[in-house]
């Protein structure tokens, strides 16, 4: 990897929305400040959504600038953070993320400097750790937070057993550090969160206020002709859920919020009804998910693989229930900026 001269390193604004994250925020911020990137070039912005624990106090100990949200909405928090950022480069990070090594940020910024035409960059793996909980290991192994994204080929991370780019998008270039991928409206993956470095000037071209939806803004940029992304040959740690119940509850919450926010969303995903039916059927019959679990287990033994048939059965049924319920009560589902 090429090194940039010290005087050519750009300043970066790190944007982290939080709500009662005292158990996670310290490790997240620690992973940022220990980077080999000069600390004086990093502006850490924490947007608090009304925490009642020690989240804010911890953030301030790390020298973070703290601003307040109050809408109980993470996308609103990101928008506030972007409005407060003083630097051209902005790094969108969540409190449950960790940068797994000290050269993570410099590796990404050097790659972006080599490719000034790109929208942004992120890691292509979730960091696998055999000491993590069962559900977190499941997410790390499959490279997903939702099994539906896996089977509709919309995940933006590779599986732990995959070592080459096999996801949608046109491969323009490959180096030892990254894949340069060109996306279109029809094949754009769920890029833009869990450690995403981009430019403020690009986000300002999108409809980023009052809510910064990462998929909406990236779709806006695709429409404007900004369609190249760096998918770094690196990993990011994401502590998603501590239990099966928490995993299902999170996806249920996110889907309900999606239904509420749909009238103001610009990102749309369409698929043929027949494909939707067949993929959903293959998931809830659990044969295909079980085969995928076995294939993964053979290559990288871990019992967490076998959560996949369970989640592939339950999650589609949860979504179907709320879609039906949403149709029935469409007139009363309104978005007011709260969960």
One Martini backbone bead per residue (centre of mass of N, CA, C, O) as a GRO file, in nm:
protein
  339
    1UNK     BB    1   0.095   0.036   0.023
    2UNK     BB    2   0.065   0.353  -0.005
    3UNK     BB    3   0.203   0.659   0.107
    4UNK     BB    4   0.135   0.950   0.265
    5UNK     BB    5   0.205   1.247   0.323
    6UNK     BB    6   0.148   1.420   0.599
    7UNK     BB    7   0.064   1.697   0.438
    8UNK     BB    8  -0.171   1.513   0.264
    9UNK     BB    9  -0.355   1.458   0.483
   10UNK     BB   10  -0.677   1.444   0.554
   11UNK     BB   11  -0.950   1.546   0.699
   12UNK     BB   12  -1.180   1.388   0.943
   13UNK     BB   13  -1.524   1.310   0.994
   14UNK     BB   14  -1.669   1.145   1.266
   15UNK     BB   15  -1.989   0.976   1.257
   16UNK     BB   16  -2.195   0.913   1.566
   17UNK     BB   17  -2.476   0.762   1.649
   18UNK     BB   18  -2.668   0.769   1.967
   19UNK     BB   19  -2.817   0.527   2.223
   20UNK     BB   20  -2.731   0.386   2.486
   21UNK     BB   21  -2.376   0.311   2.454
   22UNK     BB   22  -2.183   0.245   2.707
   23UNK     BB   23  -2.089  -0.060   2.620
   24UNK     BB   24  -1.957   0.046   2.318
   25UNK     BB   25  -1.829   0.336   2.271
   26UNK     BB   26  -1.543   0.300   2.380
   27UNK     BB   27  -1.436   0.090   2.173
   28UNK     BB   28  -1.496   0.253   1.926
   29UNK     BB   29  -1.320   0.507   1.993
   30UNK     BB   30  -1.058   0.358   2.045
   31UNK     BB   31  -1.031   0.251   1.744
   32UNK     BB   32  -0.986   0.544   1.638
   33UNK     BB   33  -0.752   0.679   1.820
   34UNK     BB   34  -0.537   0.429   1.745
   35UNK     BB   35  -0.475   0.520   1.491
   36UNK     BB   36  -0.221   0.609   1.254
   37UNK     BB   37  -0.379   0.852   1.243
   38UNK     BB   38  -0.385   1.166   1.300
   39UNK     BB   39  -0.560   1.306   1.554
   40UNK     BB   40  -0.576   1.611   1.445
   41UNK     BB   41  -0.744   1.495   1.177
   42UNK     BB   42  -0.978   1.423   1.386
   43UNK     BB   43  -1.334   1.446   1.389
   44UNK     BB   44  -1.554   1.386   1.659
   45UNK     BB   45  -1.903   1.297   1.613
   46UNK     BB   46  -2.170   1.302   1.849
   47UNK     BB   47  -2.514   1.187   1.832
   48UNK     BB   48  -2.757   1.238   2.064
   49UNK     BB   49  -3.086   1.066   2.156
   50UNK     BB   50  -3.123   1.061   2.483
   51UNK     BB   51  -2.938   0.959   2.692
   52UNK     BB   52  -2.934   0.783   3.031
   53UNK     BB   53  -2.642   0.735   3.039
   54UNK     BB   54  -2.274   0.743   2.975
   55UNK     BB   55  -2.222   0.820   2.678
   56UNK     BB   56  -2.142   1.124   2.680
   57UNK     BB   57  -1.908   1.111   2.880
   58UNK     BB   58  -1.735   0.919   2.713
   59UNK     BB   59  -1.712   1.087   2.456
   60UNK     BB   60  -1.568   1.333   2.593
   61UNK     BB   61  -1.308   1.177   2.680
   62UNK     BB   62  -1.237   1.153   2.352
   63UNK     BB   63  -1.308   1.448   2.224
   64UNK     BB   64  -1.595   1.482   2.153
   65UNK     BB   65  -1.852   1.612   1.972
   66UNK     BB   66  -2.169   1.708   2.107
   67UNK     BB   67  -2.492   1.633   1.984
   68UNK     BB   68  -2.847   1.681   1.935
   69UNK     BB   69  -3.155   1.529   1.870
   70UNK     BB   70  -3.461   1.366   1.974
   71UNK     BB   71  -3.611   1.176   1.736
   72UNK     BB   72  -3.548   0.875   1.739
   73UNK     BB   73  -3.326   0.891   1.482
   74UNK     BB   74  -3.054   0.796   1.299
   75UNK     BB   75  -3.085   0.968   1.035
   76UNK     BB   76  -3.102   1.236   1.182
   77UNK     BB   77  -2.825   1.215   1.316
   78UNK     BB   78  -2.658   1.210   1.054
   79UNK     BB   79  -2.751   1.485   0.951
   80UNK     BB   80  -2.642   1.648   1.185
   81UNK     BB   81  -2.348   1.558   1.155
   82UNK     BB   82  -2.307   1.671   0.870
   83UNK     BB   83  -2.373   1.973   0.945
   84UNK     BB   84  -2.110   1.974   1.156
   85UNK     BB   85  -1.906   1.917   0.958
   86UNK     BB   86  -1.566   2.047   0.862
   87UNK     BB   87  -1.510   1.819   0.652
   88UNK     BB   88  -1.489   1.648   0.357
   89UNK     BB   89  -1.439   1.400   0.513
   90UNK     BB   90  -1.661   1.121   0.591
   91UNK     BB   91  -1.734   0.894   0.875
   92UNK     BB   92  -1.954   0.628   0.900
   93UNK     BB   93  -2.048   0.528   1.231
   94UNK     BB   94  -2.107   0.285   1.475
   95UNK     BB   95  -2.111   0.189   1.807
   96UNK     BB   96  -2.093  -0.135   1.709
   97UNK     BB   97  -1.813  -0.061   1.605
   98UNK     BB   98  -1.483  -0.176   1.480
   99UNK     BB   99  -1.146  -0.125   1.432
  100UNK     BB  100  -0.921  -0.399   1.397
  101UNK     BB  101  -0.691  -0.187   1.304
  102UNK     BB  102  -0.457   0.079   1.282
  103UNK     BB  103  -0.461   0.081   0.940
  104UNK     BB  104  -0.752   0.122   0.832
  105UNK     BB  105  -0.788   0.429   0.756
  106UNK     BB  106  -0.533   0.473   0.582
  107UNK     BB  107  -0.599   0.262   0.368
  108UNK     BB  108  -0.858   0.403   0.270
  109UNK     BB  109  -0.754   0.693   0.206
  110UNK     BB  110  -0.541   0.611  -0.001
  111UNK     BB  111  -0.740   0.476  -0.198
  112UNK     BB  112  -0.909   0.737  -0.245
  113UNK     BB  113  -0.672   0.910  -0.354
  114UNK     BB  114  -0.631   0.716  -0.605
  115UNK     BB  115  -0.973   0.754  -0.632
  116UNK     BB  116  -1.141   1.047  -0.680
  117UNK     BB  117  -1.419   0.924  -0.822
  118UNK     BB  118  -1.526   0.815  -0.572
  119UNK     BB  119  -1.765   0.792  -0.327
  120UNK     BB  120  -1.651   0.529  -0.160
  121UNK     BB  121  -1.576   0.320   0.140
  122UNK     BB  122  -1.548  -0.035   0.239
  123UNK     BB  123  -1.575  -0.326   0.389
  124UNK     BB  124  -1.617  -0.689   0.295
  125UNK     BB  125  -1.602  -0.769   0.602
  126UNK     BB  126  -1.673  -0.932   0.882
  127UNK     BB  127  -1.541  -0.981   1.180
  128UNK     BB  128  -1.412  -1.277   1.288
  129UNK     BB  129  -1.504  -1.427   1.616
  130UNK     BB  130  -1.498  -1.709   1.821
  131UNK     BB  131  -1.583  -1.536   2.097
  132UNK     BB  132  -1.839  -1.472   2.008
  133UNK     BB  133  -2.147  -1.479   1.972
  134UNK     BB  134  -2.362  -1.663   1.792
  135UNK     BB  135  -2.499  -1.431   1.625
  136UNK     BB  136  -2.249  -1.273   1.544
  137UNK     BB  137  -2.118  -1.511   1.393
  138UNK     BB  138  -2.335  -1.539   1.182
  139UNK     BB  139  -2.294  -1.259   1.052
  140UNK     BB  140  -1.990  -1.300   0.987
  141UNK     BB  141  -2.013  -1.554   0.806
  142UNK     BB  142  -2.245  -1.429   0.599
  143UNK     BB  143  -2.245  -1.108   0.574
  144UNK     BB  144  -2.501  -1.032   0.768
  145UNK     BB  145  -2.840  -0.902   0.900
  146UNK     BB  146  -3.008  -1.049   0.658
  147UNK     BB  147  -3.128  -1.320   0.481
  148UNK     BB  148  -3.266  -1.170   0.244
  149UNK     BB  149  -3.007  -1.039   0.128
  150UNK     BB  150  -2.873  -1.303   0.046
  151UNK     BB  151  -3.106  -1.414  -0.162
  152UNK     BB  152  -3.115  -1.116  -0.319
  153UNK     BB  153  -2.827  -0.998  -0.360
  154UNK     BB  154  -2.771  -0.728  -0.129
  155UNK     BB  155  -2.515  -0.765  -0.009
  156UNK     BB  156  -2.189  -0.600   0.103
  157UNK     BB  157  -2.079  -0.876   0.206
  158UNK     BB  158  -1.876  -1.125   0.262
  159UNK     BB  159  -1.803  -1.417   0.337
  160UNK     BB  160  -1.571  -1.581   0.532
  161UNK     BB  161  -1.523  -1.797   0.272
  162UNK     BB  162  -1.466  -1.549   0.092
  163UNK     BB  163  -1.200  -1.429  -0.168
  164UNK     BB  164  -1.406  -1.295  -0.379
  165UNK     BB  165  -1.574  -1.122  -0.614
  166UNK     BB  166  -1.955  -1.211  -0.623
  167UNK     BB  167  -2.106  -0.951  -0.668
  168UNK     BB  168  -2.261  -0.705  -0.769
  169UNK     BB  169  -2.114  -0.549  -1.027
  170UNK     BB  170  -1.847  -0.378  -1.181
  171UNK     BB  171  -1.527  -0.477  -1.241
  172UNK     BB  172  -1.251  -0.250  -1.282
  173UNK     BB  173  -1.061  -0.321  -1.022
  174UNK     BB  174  -0.761  -0.486  -0.882
  175UNK     BB  175  -0.605  -0.516  -0.568
  176UNK     BB  176  -0.460  -0.583  -0.263
  177UNK     BB  177  -0.688  -0.371  -0.122
  178UNK     BB  178  -0.909  -0.367  -0.371
  179UNK     BB  179  -1.228  -0.299  -0.514
  180UNK     BB  180  -1.352  -0.167  -0.817
  181UNK     BB  181  -1.694  -0.055  -0.832
  182UNK     BB  182  -1.975  -0.058  -1.054
  183UNK     BB  183  -2.288   0.088  -1.026
  184UNK     BB  184  -2.642   0.060  -1.031
  185UNK     BB  185  -2.969   0.085  -0.973
  186UNK     BB  186  -3.015  -0.241  -1.001
  187UNK     BB  187  -2.722  -0.325  -0.818
  188UNK     BB  188  -2.729  -0.186  -0.556
  189UNK     BB  189  -2.605  -0.205  -0.263
  190UNK     BB  190  -2.581  -0.184   0.102
  191UNK     BB  191  -2.435   0.087   0.112
  192UNK     BB  192  -2.313   0.326   0.381
  193UNK     BB  193  -2.238   0.144   0.633
  194UNK     BB  194  -2.035   0.032   0.868
  195UNK     BB  195  -1.797   0.203   0.760
  196UNK     BB  196  -1.809   0.500   0.575
  197UNK     BB  197  -1.628   0.664   0.323
  198UNK     BB  198  -1.670   1.008   0.231
  199UNK     BB  199  -1.820   1.306   0.089
  200UNK     BB  200  -1.973   1.597   0.156
  201UNK     BB  201  -2.020   1.708  -0.133
  202UNK     BB  202  -2.188   1.461  -0.220
  203UNK     BB  203  -2.413   1.460  -0.006
  204UNK     BB  204  -2.506   1.756  -0.085
  205UNK     BB  205  -2.641   1.641  -0.361
  206UNK     BB  206  -2.846   1.532  -0.173
  207UNK     BB  207  -3.128   1.428   0.026
  208UNK     BB  208  -3.015   1.485   0.364
  209UNK     BB  209  -3.276   1.644   0.451
  210UNK     BB  210  -3.346   1.538   0.771
  211UNK     BB  211  -3.252   1.256   0.631
  212UNK     BB  212  -2.984   1.007   0.629
  213UNK     BB  213  -3.011   0.784   0.386
  214UNK     BB  214  -2.784   0.580   0.255
  215UNK     BB  215  -2.942   0.462   0.007
  216UNK     BB  216  -3.061   0.722  -0.105
  217UNK     BB  217  -2.795   0.878  -0.153
  218UNK     BB  218  -2.666   0.664  -0.339
  219UNK     BB  219  -2.890   0.675  -0.551
  220UNK     BB  220  -2.858   0.969  -0.622
  221UNK     BB  221  -2.561   0.938  -0.723
  222UNK     BB  222  -2.614   0.740  -0.945
  223UNK     BB  223  -2.805   0.935  -1.105
  224UNK     BB  224  -2.548   1.150  -1.129
  225UNK     BB  225  -2.283   0.941  -1.194
  226UNK     BB  226  -2.197   0.828  -0.906
  227UNK     BB  227  -2.063   0.475  -0.933
  228UNK     BB  228  -1.798   0.444  -0.755
  229UNK     BB  229  -1.640   0.182  -0.548
  230UNK     BB  230  -1.477   0.082  -0.250
  231UNK     BB  231  -1.382  -0.258  -0.178
  232UNK     BB  232  -1.231  -0.361   0.089
  233UNK     BB  233  -0.968  -0.582   0.198
  234UNK     BB  234  -1.156  -0.591   0.473
  235UNK     BB  235  -1.261  -0.540   0.813
  236UNK     BB  236  -1.551  -0.521   1.039
  237UNK     BB  237  -1.679  -0.469   1.345
  238UNK     BB  238  -2.006  -0.624   1.448
  239UNK     BB  239  -2.238  -0.580   1.712
  240UNK     BB  240  -2.557  -0.690   1.691
  241UNK     BB  241  -2.632  -0.963   1.875
  242UNK     BB  242  -2.698  -1.159   2.181
  243UNK     BB  243  -2.963  -1.287   2.047
  244UNK     BB  244  -3.222  -1.423   1.887
  245UNK     BB  245  -3.439  -1.226   1.986
  246UNK     BB  246  -3.285  -0.964   1.912
  247UNK     BB  247  -3.259  -1.013   1.612
  248UNK     BB  248  -3.563  -1.024   1.545
  249UNK     BB  249  -3.642  -0.754   1.675
  250UNK     BB  250  -3.469  -0.571   1.494
  251UNK     BB  251  -3.600  -0.649   1.221
  252UNK     BB  252  -3.882  -0.571   1.302
  253UNK     BB  253  -3.827  -0.274   1.362
  254UNK     BB  254  -3.706  -0.198   1.082
  255UNK     BB  255  -3.958  -0.271   0.915
  256UNK     BB  256  -4.160  -0.083   1.044
  257UNK     BB  257  -3.997   0.172   0.978
  258UNK     BB  258  -4.005   0.136   0.675
  259UNK     BB  259  -4.313   0.162   0.645
  260UNK     BB  260  -4.328   0.450   0.764
  261UNK     BB  261  -4.097   0.577   0.558
  262UNK     BB  262  -4.178   0.525   0.260
  263UNK     BB  263  -4.296   0.812   0.166
  264UNK     BB  264  -3.975   0.940   0.200
  265UNK     BB  265  -3.850   0.744   0.014
  266UNK     BB  266  -3.624   0.672  -0.273
  267UNK     BB  267  -3.554   0.395  -0.230
  268UNK     BB  268  -3.586   0.114  -0.454
  269UNK     BB  269  -3.708  -0.229  -0.463
  270UNK     BB  270  -3.724  -0.467  -0.729
  271UNK     BB  271  -3.926  -0.762  -0.810
  272UNK     BB  272  -4.044  -1.034  -0.914
  273UNK     BB  273  -4.305  -1.209  -0.795
  274UNK     BB  274  -4.194  -1.491  -0.857
  275UNK     BB  275  -3.920  -1.454  -0.717
  276UNK     BB  276  -4.028  -1.383  -0.442
  277UNK     BB  277  -4.173  -1.651  -0.398
  278UNK     BB  278  -3.938  -1.854  -0.445
  279UNK     BB  279  -3.739  -1.745  -0.235
  280UNK     BB  280  -3.925  -1.763   0.009
  281UNK     BB  281  -3.979  -2.065  -0.016
  282UNK     BB  282  -3.679  -2.158   0.010
  283UNK     BB  283  -3.654  -2.049   0.301
  284UNK     BB  284  -3.909  -2.181   0.461
  285UNK     BB  285  -3.811  -2.484   0.383
  286UNK     BB  286  -3.478  -2.493   0.459
  287UNK     BB  287  -3.301  -2.641   0.251
  288UNK     BB  288  -3.110  -2.430   0.138
  289UNK     BB  289  -3.003  -2.317   0.412
  290UNK     BB  290  -2.884  -2.590   0.504
  291UNK     BB  291  -2.680  -2.622   0.276
  292UNK     BB  292  -2.528  -2.357   0.330
  293UNK     BB  293  -2.442  -2.435   0.617
  294UNK     BB  294  -2.278  -2.689   0.546
  295UNK     BB  295  -2.075  -2.555   0.358
  296UNK     BB  296  -1.960  -2.367   0.573
  297UNK     BB  297  -1.881  -2.576   0.792
  298UNK     BB  298  -1.670  -2.730   0.623
  299UNK     BB  299  -1.477  -2.472   0.591
  300UNK     BB  300  -1.599  -2.340   0.887
  301UNK     BB  301  -1.625  -2.445   1.187
  302UNK     BB  302  -1.962  -2.359   1.311
  303UNK     BB  303  -2.268  -2.350   1.469
  304UNK     BB  304  -2.374  -2.071   1.357
  305UNK     BB  305  -2.467  -2.160   1.076
  306UNK     BB  306  -2.748  -2.303   1.203
  307UNK     BB  307  -2.923  -2.032   1.212
  308UNK     BB  308  -3.018  -1.996   0.919
  309UNK     BB  309  -3.280  -2.168   0.899
  310UNK     BB  310  -3.432  -2.012   1.115
  311UNK     BB  311  -3.416  -1.722   0.990
  312UNK     BB  312  -3.532  -1.811   0.707
  313UNK     BB  313  -3.813  -1.865   0.836
  314UNK     BB  314  -3.892  -1.618   1.024
  315UNK     BB  315  -3.843  -1.347   0.872
  316UNK     BB  316  -4.045  -1.371   0.634
  317UNK     BB  317  -4.294  -1.399   0.824
  318UNK     BB  318  -4.266  -1.125   0.953
  319UNK     BB  319  -4.290  -0.958   0.692
  320UNK     BB  320  -4.563  -1.061   0.598
  321UNK     BB  321  -4.724  -0.965   0.839
  322UNK     BB  322  -4.651  -0.651   0.803
  323UNK     BB  323  -4.756  -0.617   0.520
  324UNK     BB  324  -5.048  -0.691   0.575
  325UNK     BB  325  -5.086  -0.486   0.803
  326UNK     BB  326  -5.007  -0.235   0.633
  327UNK     BB  327  -5.242  -0.256   0.434
  328UNK     BB  328  -5.473  -0.244   0.644
  329UNK     BB  329  -5.314   0.029   0.795
  330UNK     BB  330  -5.215   0.260   0.598
  331UNK     BB  331  -5.366   0.521   0.710
  332UNK     BB  332  -5.202   0.497   1.006
  333UNK     BB  333  -4.925   0.506   0.862
  334UNK     BB  334  -4.691   0.734   0.998
  335UNK     BB  335  -4.436   0.974   0.974
  336UNK     BB  336  -4.258   1.131   1.276
  337UNK     BB  337  -3.946   1.041   1.361
  338UNK     BB  338  -4.032   0.780   1.515
  339UNK     BB  339  -4.051   0.454   1.667
   0.00000   0.00000   0.00000
